[in-house]
Amino acid sequence: MKYDCLRREIAGYGSCLVAYSGGVDSVFLAKVAHDVLGPKMLAVIADSPSLPRRELREALDLAAQFGFPVRVVNTAEFHNADYLANPNNRCYFCKHELFTELAPLARLEGFNVIAYGENASDIGDHRPGARAAAEFSVRSPLKDAGLTKSEIRALSARLGLPTADKPQLACLSSRIPYGEAVTPQKLLMIEEAEYLLRDAGFHEVRVRHHELKSGHLARIEVGPEEFHRWSDAERHRSLEAGIRALGYLHVTLDLQGYRRGSLNEPSNIRIQPLPARLTATPSVL
């Protein structure tokens, strides 16, 4: 069984430092590593403006709930001009900074292996961070065991992890199209806009941030099965006003819905107007 293979792989490490984010994969990996290695594992979460504050709090709460040790390190990718320029390999610079922090920590505290949550479903995807992992000899035990995202979710449910059905998340910088500069101000706008949508009951959410000559544009992606929520006129007006108050001049709903990696599409700003009954002005939801 793949799960048994994973446990054997981790046992063979002897000790392990887990790159932890609070997402589905890293929570599962940290839980299994702790089950197998006990005190010989440590989860480490990188804190920077690209990590939503709620995600940080929830990740720390999960570690406390399931009893595995966790440490927060501050990473400095926002001091790297290559990262801020937001090329299509931006994730390489982020992961390189992360592993630059983790490698000396592992050596200093005697952890034999650094592991992170890449899984078998990631094979073939655009993942520049995998190159950084290879440069630092970081292991990917979930991928090595052949575990896919759906299998990890199923196993997470068996282990009682609340992340089993957690929406897939990525760092806030992933909401900005390649070539448009990443700034803490933009990330804060994105973070707050996504909070508004999640607090209104939306589950699968992305707010894509675009710079137009006329100002900031928020392109909202939600799961297609959630489109019906926009028919609530009061919710619609409240969300439109709340998102505009964050500094967005234009707010629009992407009628293709949420899909992973939409900013990798040939045309990454494919915006369609909403039906008139949902539109208060030409530039709003």
C-alpha positions, 0 to 999 in steps of 0.5 A: 500500500502507498501509505505503508511505503510512505511510512517506510520511506520516512522511517528510513530518514531517521530524522526529518525536517518538514517544510510546512505550510498548513495546506493539505499535503504538508499537514498530512506529511507532518502528521505522518512524519511525527507518527513515524519519527516522534521527536525526531521531526520538526515542522517549519513554516516560512512566514512572509507577506505571501502567507495569509495571516489566517493560514499562519494561525490555522497552521500553528493551531493544527500543529498544536491540535495534533501534537507535532512540533512547529517552528516559524522562520522569516524568509526574505524573498521580498528582498530579492529583486528577481522574486519581486519582478515576478518572472514565470519561475518566481516560485524557484526564488521563493523555494530557494530562499526557503531551503536556504533557511532550512538547510543550515537549521537541519544541519545545526539541529541534526536532522538528516533530511528535509522533506516537502509536500510535492505529490504525484499529481504535481508531476508534469505541472509547471513547478519551478520550486522543484528545481530549488528542492533538487538543488538542496537535495530536499526529498518529496516522500509523497511523490516517491510513494506515488500518492496523488492529491485525491489519495492524500485527501482520503488518507487525511480523512482517515487520520482525522485531519480537518485539511482533508477537504481544505481547498487547494491554496497557493501563496498570494503572489500566485494571484499576480500575472507574471511580469507584473511586480509583486508588492506587499501592498498588492498581496494585502489587497488580495488577502483581504478580498479573499477573506471577504469572499470566504466569510461570505460562504465561498469555498474555492476562491481566487482573487486575481490581481491585474494592473490596468491603466485605469487602476487595480482590477480584481478578477474573481474566480470561484468554483462553478458550482458556487456561481448561484451565490451571486444571485443574492443581490444583497450579498453581491452589493456588499461584496462589491463595495467591500472589495472596492473599498480595498483599493480596487477600481474594477471588480469582475467575475471570471465566468470560467470559474476557478481552475488551477494555474489560470495565470499560466493560460496564453491569455490570462485576463479573459474577462466576461461581463456578468448578466445585467441583473447582477451588475450595478455598474459596468465595472463591478461584480 
